[in-house]
Amino acid sequence: MARVQTPPRAAPKRHSGRRGAAQLESHTDKQAPDATGGFEASMTSKPRSAKGRASFHRFNPAEGGFVTLYKMPDLKVVEWVKYGLGARDAKVILAQLRVPQGEALTALHIPVATVNRKAKTNAPLSPAEGERVLGFGRLIGQIQTMVQESGNLEGFDASAWLSAWMSAPVSALGGARPLDLMDTMTGQALVSQLLSQMQSGAYA
């Protein structure tokens, strides 16, 4: 009996590196609109090396940017924290405070030298460090949201008010400065809760 010969399989098509990368990005990149929230988001399937790494989000303190951060779903914030907040982006967030950046980083228990070194390539902070910085930014967004809800945002500088308030002792915190509680997420939650109580009139 004669053997039946099957046709040879065609070799799989190979795309050039450039074309293949473009196709991969078209399926894996996620873009969040920047116009309304002041955020840009991009995550590829393979994290880049620290030297050329872009952070998952690039924070742009545009109008409404901190409010967007404050209202961002917790799971999205967790995703951001795990992927890594770039040191350069962290400096942009902290620059909005009327507190010397060295003092703010010290309050967050983040070495200034480490941030400055990583900022050269926007290398990521550790998840714990990035989470604390984002928490700082969310507090600014909380204040902005509170004032918006009161209907009197015009001319109000949320970051300036927050910086002054956090730098002074608060009796409801046992005489501690809110700034002194920024190095733990529990402390940040207490400060956020106190701000909410101030808005509702439960604390004056």
RAWO-V930300 format. One record per run of one state. SS is the DSSP state (hx for helix, st for strand, lp for the rest). FROM is the first residue (numbers start at 1). TO is the last residue. If there is no record, write none. Layout:
ss | from | to
SS | FROM | TO
SS | FROM | TO
//
This chain:
ss | from | to
lp | 1 | 16
hx | 17 | 28
lp | 29 | 38
st | 39 | 41
lp | 42 | 56
st | 57 | 59
lp | 60 | 64
hx | 65 | 71
lp | 72 | 73
hx | 74 | 83
lp | 84 | 85
st | 86 | 86
hx | 87 | 94
lp | 95 | 100
hx | 101 | 107
lp | 108 | 111
hx | 112 | 119
lp | 120 | 123
st | 124 | 124
lp | 125 | 126
hx | 127 | 150
lp | 151 | 157
hx | 158 | 166
lp | 167 | 168
st | 169 | 169
lp | 170 | 170
hx | 171 | 173
lp | 174 | 176
st | 177 | 177
hx | 178 | 181
lp | 182 | 184
hx | 185 | 200
lp | 201 | 204
//
